[in-house]
Amino acid sequence: VANDVVAAAWKQGIDGSGVKVAVLDTQAVEDYPALKDADITYRLGRFSGMDGNEVECKVGGRPLTATIKAGDDGYYSSHGTDMLSWIVGDGGNYTLDKAGMLGAAPKARILHITTMGTSATAATTLCDAKKLGDASSDNGADVRTAVDWGARIINRSQSGGLDDTDYAGYVDALRHGIIMVGARANDTTPGLDDLTGDPRSMETFPGVVMVNSVDESGTLASTSDVMDGNVAVLSYGANVLKPINYVAEGDNRVGNGGTSTAAAVLSSYLALAMQKWPDATGNQIIQSLIRNTKSGKGKPVIDPERKRGFGEVDLNALLTVDPTQYKDVNPILEYQMKAAAQYPALKDWYTQDCKTNPDGVGTAADNVPCEAGLIGQEYERQQTAWKKVEQCRSDGGSDCMQYSATNTADGSTNNTTTPNRQAKPEGDPSQSASSGMPVWLWGVIGAGVIIALAAGYSIRRYETASC
């Protein structure tokens, strides 16, 4: 994970400095040795009841806290602690004779939002409740908290369902060009047939970079070696350090860290790329990520077997290929919108309007809420904004990126800062282009997207769990 490319980047001062990364995960051990010098702000997530109102989350009768101390309830590590360590860890451990986890972006700024207790698993209720769902994590609100904090990357090494009320928060992250990194489940159950997204799950929400796990040789982890059309990128999570037993103090061994670790490692690499290219938007970084994988060689080529996505992350390419040459449109979102439009069962998912079909698409048992139309609208906005950038450049204009989707996320051009919030010379802002009908549908069939159409289409739902 902290390989020669990472070491070379550190020598050049590329260590994640100035990049904000939000990590949504379980309670972390705040005094874990590998995190002692890390810049981490811990915050308890929002929890809501069946009526949507905010409620207190209690686990075992006690209010859930944002962090725990080493040794509390016998825990010296946790899933959340591990994810933080893979991003900003300094290699420290409880005992000097045992190796600790070393993150690739040790100087990144972290907002850790606690979404569940340390001992929570897929088979347990997150919060004490009279019945399942009485108190659950408010996923959309937590994502919006990260957006408001100024995160450029959101790492969520979890899988789980989303409600229609969560969509607006996720779309807000898409609007601001925030890279959302998610982890597929650690199982060998086949996933979606194609890269079409599914807004009902956090890891398959359109535009999210869903990660599968490989070892240093590029071999898929045995625990997730399966066809899954929504895998976008492969990252390192197999043959890495991991605690064998959370209650065993400092007991780290080489093993399978799973897709969770792969997602966190990818987030650390993306933080390095963002520091290296401060003028690049998050969408442009994703464009570079999927084009410049170890198999991509400059072009986004998806695995026809739908097991490896666009390929294995190539950090060296991320740090040497200038991403500002690419358009400010989330390429995963673009692929998913075009792919979904070619399936009869999915073609209406992202073109919905709650005013005309408030009940959504599908049956009561398999319903895609009408709020999914917000995703298609956001993709349309990104495309329209980029056309304005191209027109500005064609007209010989300067600072044309002020019209891009990321720089017009809040409704008007913003040329006072870079995507990293660094000051730029003042410009002459104007209103962004207004949206019209979904123009992306007209050219879908001839769009050049290579899709292996399946005879049927399967959808998989997950219970909330860490990966």
NUMAR-234297 format. One record per residue (C-alpha): residue in one letter; z, x, y. Coordinates in pm, whole numbers, padded with zeros to 5 digits, always signed. Each point is the difference from the previous one (the first is absolute). Layout:
N
AZXY;...
***
This chain:
467
V+00000+00000+00000;A+00099+00275+00245;N-00302+00203-00108;D-00196+00284+00159;V-00179-00237+00237;V+00333-00135+00123;A+00139+00353+00039;A-00305+00103+00203;A+00038-00307+00220;W+00364+00082+00068;K-00097+00352+00109;Q-00226-00162+00261;G+00284-00224+00120;I-00138-00309-00174;D+00318-00148-00147;G-00005-00365+00108;S+00151+00064+00343;G-00033-00297+00232;V-00125-00241-00266;K+00202-00317-00060;V+00023-00124-00358;A+00178-00321-00100;V+00135-00015-00354;L+00087-00343-00140;D+00211+00048-00311;T+00340-00026-00167;Q+00327+00124+00146;A-00010+00376+00051;V+00278+00253-00054;E+00033+00115+00360;D+00173+00329-00082;Y-00243+00105-00273;P-00033+00379+00041;A-00382+00005+00028;L+00021-00231+00303;K+00272+00179+00194;D-00231+00125+00278;A-00251-00285-00004;D-00057-00227+00301;I+00076-00337-00161;T+00112-00325+00159;Y+00145-00246-00252;R-00025-00373+00060;L+00079-00304-00212;G-00300-00225-00053;R-00013-00370+00078;F+00085-00257-00264;S-00079-00370+00013;G+00096-00312-00186;M-00214-00279-00138;D-00020-00155+00347;G-00133+00322+00153;N+00312+00066+00205;E+00164+00342-00008;V+00287+00035-00245;E+00237+00276-00106;C-00081+00175-00324;K+00298+00061-00227;V-00013+00195-00324;G+00294-00038-00234;G+00179-00198+00269;R-00026+00282+00255;P-00234+00008+00301;L-00299+00222-00063;T+00006+00312+00218;A-00289+00215+00115;T+00129+00308-00186;I+00264+00119-00243;K+00189+00329-00031;A-00036+00237-00292;G+00219-00123-00284;D+00024-00363+00115;D+00003-00213-00315;G-00091+00318-00190;Y-00335+00052+00175;Y-00112+00339+00127;S-00365-00093+00046;S-00213-00314+00011;H-00360-00109+00009;G+00007-00005+00379;T+00162+00344+00011;D-00276+00140-00218;M-00277-00143+00218;L+00155+00148+00313;S+00034+00335-00175;W-00367+00005-00098;I-00091-00038+00367;V+00264+00198+00194;G+00219+00167-00263;D+00083+00370+00044;G+00057+00080-00369;G+00377-00021+00017;N+00210-00123-00290;Y+00363-00057-00089;T+00007+00317-00208;L-00171+00323+00099;D-00124+00077-00351;K-00213-00315-00016;A-00317-00060+00196;G-00019-00279+00254;M-00291-00201+00132;L-00214+00150+00276;G-00200-00230+00224;A-00331+00105+00153;A+00080-00136+00348;P+00361+00113+00066;K-00022-00043+00378;A-00130-00358+00000;R+00218-00265+00162;I+00117-00265-00244;L+00114-00360+00036;H+00150-00106-00331;I+00024-00378-00034;T+00221-00110-00288;T-00157-00292-00185;M+00223-00012-00309;G+00311+00148-00153;T+00008+00330-00187;S+00043-00162-00339;A-00262-00272+00051;T-00266-00026-00269;A-00278-00242-00077;A+00229-00193-00233;T+00283-00055+00248;T+00041-00215+00307;L-00011+00207+00317;C+00279-00182+00178;D+00281-00215-00137;A-00126-00357+00005;K+00065-00334-00161;K-00362-00011-00107;L-00290+00244+00006;G-00157+00029+00342;D+00298-00116+00208;A+00023+00343+00161;S-00300+00227-00019;S-00155+00286+00193;D-00205-00115+00298;N-00298+00224-00067;G-00212-00094+00299;A+00290+00044+00242;D+00081+00345-00138;V-00363+00112+00038;R+00001-00128+00357;T+00320+00196+00066;A-00189+00313-00107;V-00292-00094+00227;D+00231-00051+00298;W+00168+00335-00069;G-00338+00169+00034;A-00055+00098-00364;R-00337+00153-00081;I+00059-00017-00375;I+00193-00256-00203;N+00099+00111-00350;R+00100-00277-00237;S+00040+00129-00354;Q+00064-00350-00126;S-00190-00290-00149;G+00074-00365+00061;G-00117-00332+00129;L-00063-00104+00359;D+00037-00341+00163;D-00239-00146+00255;T+00260+00073+00267;D-00033+00373-00077;Y-00371+00021+00077;A+00028+00021+00378;G+00220+00310-00022;Y-00242+00177-00232;V-00299-00096+00215;D+00188+00134+00303;A+00019+00337-00177;L-00375-00015-00069;R-00065-00078+00367;H+00187+00311+00111;G-00179+00229-00244;I+00315+00074-00198;I-00066+00146-00343;M+00186-00207-00257;V+00048+00189-00327;G+00097-00199-00308;A+00057+00075-00368;R-00150-00188-00291;A+00237-00100-00278;N+00094+00254-00267;D-00155-00195-00282;T-00320-00012-00203;T-00073-00365+00067;P-00354-00025+00137;G-00012-00077+00370;L-00260-00164+00218;D-00362+00036-00109;D-00122+00132+00333;L+00119+00130+00336;T+00040-00343+00153;G+00367-00001+00096;D+00248-00276-00061;P+00219-00096+00298;R+00265-00149-00225;S+00128+00345-00103;M+00119+00277+00233;E-00180+00278-00185;T-00332-00188-00014;F+00007-00140+00353;P-00341+00074+00154;G-00016+00331+00181;V+00296+00150-00187;V-00070+00338-00164;M+00112-00076-00354;V+00076+00318-00194;N+00002+00093-00365;S+00167+00308-00142;V-00152+00321-00140;D+00131+00343-00092;E-00119+00328+00151;S-00304+00003-00231;G-00113-00345+00111;T+00102-00176-00321;L+00125-00354+00050;A+00366-00059-00083;S+00027-00159-00344;T+00219-00275+00143;S-00277-00129+00229;D-00322+00112-00170;V-00191-00328+00021;M-00283-00177+00178;D+00113-00133+00335;G-00269-00076+00256;N+00235+00019+00297;V+00101+00362-00058;A-00136+00183+00304;V+00120+00360-00038;L+00171+00224-00254;S+00297+00215+00098;Y+00260+00217-00170;G+00283-00171-00182;A-00014+00139-00354;N+00152+00333-00109;V+00227+00013+00304;L+00374+00032+00056;K+00200-00319-00046;P+00361-00094-00069;I+00037-00091-00368;N+00315-00195+00070;Y+00099-00114+00348;V+00369+00041-00083;A-00048+00356-00129;E+00078+00220+00298;G-00295+00222+00081;D-00163-00057-00337;N-00364+00054+00094;R-00263+00071-00263;V-00378+00006-00016;G-00132-00337-00108;N-00199-00303+00105;G+00090-00116+00348;G-00249-00284-00030;T-00211-00172+00259;S+00295-00013+00240;T+00005+00377+00029;A-00380+00008+00025;A+00013-00236+00298;A+00269+00202+00178;V-00186+00326-00057;L-00317-00155+00142;S+00196-00117+00305;S+00123+00354+00057;Y-00356+00133-00017;L-00121-00266+00242;A+00276+00102+00243;L-00135+00356-00005;A-00352-00129+00068;M+00121-00213+00290;Q+00171+00298+00161;K-00311+00212-00051;W-00230-00265+00154;P+00204-00168+00278;D-00305-00176+00147;A-00092-00169-00329;T+00104-00359-00064;G+00161-00104-00324;N-00323-00170-00105;Q-00193+00322+00055;I+00254+00191-00209;I-00049-00253-00284;Q-00376+00039+00038;S+00041+00374-00051;L+00245-00052-00286;I-00239-00206-00215;R-00316+00193+00096;N+00143+00345-00058;T+00179-00036-00331;K-00048+00270-00261;S-00290-00204-00139;G-00129-00162+00320;K-00158+00300+00175;G-00035-00182+00332;K-00098-00344-00130;P+00220-00285-00126;V-00093-00030-00367;I+00214-00238-00204;D+00062+00049-00369;P-00223-00248-00188;E+00268-00034-00269;R+00248-00106+00267;K+00274+00239-00112;R-00014+00276+00261;G-00097-00178+00321;F-00180+00231+00244;G+00154+00302-00170;E+00281+00253+00024;V+00138+00089+00342;D-00127+00333+00134;L+00248+00124+00259;N-00214+00300+00090;A-00288-00232+00093;L+00235-00224+00199;L+00105+00300+00206;T-00345+00154+00049;V-00239-00296+00045;D+00024-00155+00347;P+00066-00374-00052;T-00096-00100+00354;Q-00365-00003-00114;Y+00070-00319-00196;K+00023-00355+00128;D+00331-00162+00091;V-00021-00263-00274;N+00233-00006-00300;P-00247+00085-00280;I+00212-00149-00278;L+00026-00325+00192;E-00377+00008+00053;Y-00074+00057-00368;Q+00238-00279-00100;M-00145-00256+00242;K-00355+00068-00118;A+00092+00009-00368;A+00204-00322+00008;A-00288-00184+00168;Q-00214+00056-00310;Y+00236-00177-00239;P-00025-00383-00004;A+00373-00032-00062;L+00091+00236+00285;K-00269-00044+00263;D+00206-00242+00209;W+00327+00193-00011;Y-00042+00194+00322;T-00207-00252+00199;Q+00263-00273+00001;D+00121-00183+00306;C+00337-00170-00015;K-00123-00265+00242;T-00265-00122-00242;N+00156+00076-00341;P+00377+00031+00042;D+00054-00021-00376;G-00181+00327-00068;V-00241+00079-00283;G+00058-00064-00369;T+00242-00207-00200;A+00368-00042+00068;A+00074+00244-00282;D-00253+00259+00122;N-00023-00049+00375;V-00115+00242+00268;P+00157-00122+00326;C-00220-00081+00297;E+00169+00280+00194;A-00219+00241-00200;G-00269-00089+00254;L+00185+00225+00246;I-00111+00297-00213;G-00367-00088+00030;Q+00042-00052+00373;E+00154+00346+00034;Y-00288+00159-00188;E-00244-00180+00229;R+00194+00125+00304;Q-00018+00360-00124;Q-00374-00024-00058;T-00065-00162+00338;A+00208+00262+00178;W-00189+00283-00170;K-00333-00147+00108;K+00128+00019+00356;V+00091+00366-00050;E-00349+00070-00131;Q-00161-00188+00290;C+00211+00196+00247;R-00113+00327-00157;S-00362-00116-00004;D+00028-00075+00372;G+00129+00351+00065;G+00354-00114+00072;S+00308+00220-00020;D+00330-00065-00179;C-00172-00271-00203;M+00281-00003-00257;Q+00206-00200+00247;Y-00193-00301-00130;S+00080+00063-00367;A+00205-00238-00211;T+00311+00217+00002;N-00010+00054+00374;T-00047-00373+00066;A+00265-00113-00248;D+00205-00168+00271;G-00292-00179+00163;S-00131+00252+00252;T-00127+00353-00003;N+00259+00273-00013;N-00122+00341+00103;T+00332+00130+00129;T+00116+00141-00333;T-00140+00140-00321;P+00077-00180-00328;N+00300+00236-00026;R+00134-00135+00334;Q-00088+00324+00179;A-00097-00030+00365;K-00368-00001+00095;P-00171+00008+00339;E-00003-00341+00163;G-00311-00209-00050;D-00136-00333+00116;P+00115-00258-00255;S-00186-00322-00055;Q+00034-00296-00230;S-00101+00043-00362;A-00288-00188-00151;S+00085-00352-00103;S-00044-00114-00357;G-00264-00242-00115;M-00100-00130-00341;P+00055+00233-00295;V-00308+00219+00035;W+00084+00204-00309;L-00090-00282-00238;W-00369-00005+00097;G-00081+00345-00132;V+00225+00012-00302;I-00264-00023-00269;G-00206+00281+00149;A+00292+00203+00125;G-00050+00276-00254;V+00341-00038-00158;I-00030+00082-00368;I+00210-00252-00190;A+00028-00045-00374;L+00015-00379-00010;A+00210-00129-00283;A-00066-00319-00187;G+00346-00122+00085;Y+00267+00091+00251;S+00363+00060-00088;I+00296-00003+00238;R+00333+00160-00078;R+00328-00079+00172;Y+00310+00220+00002;E+00367-00058+00044;T+00143+00217+00278;A+00076+00341-00142;S+00002+00368+00079;C-00286+00198-00149;
***
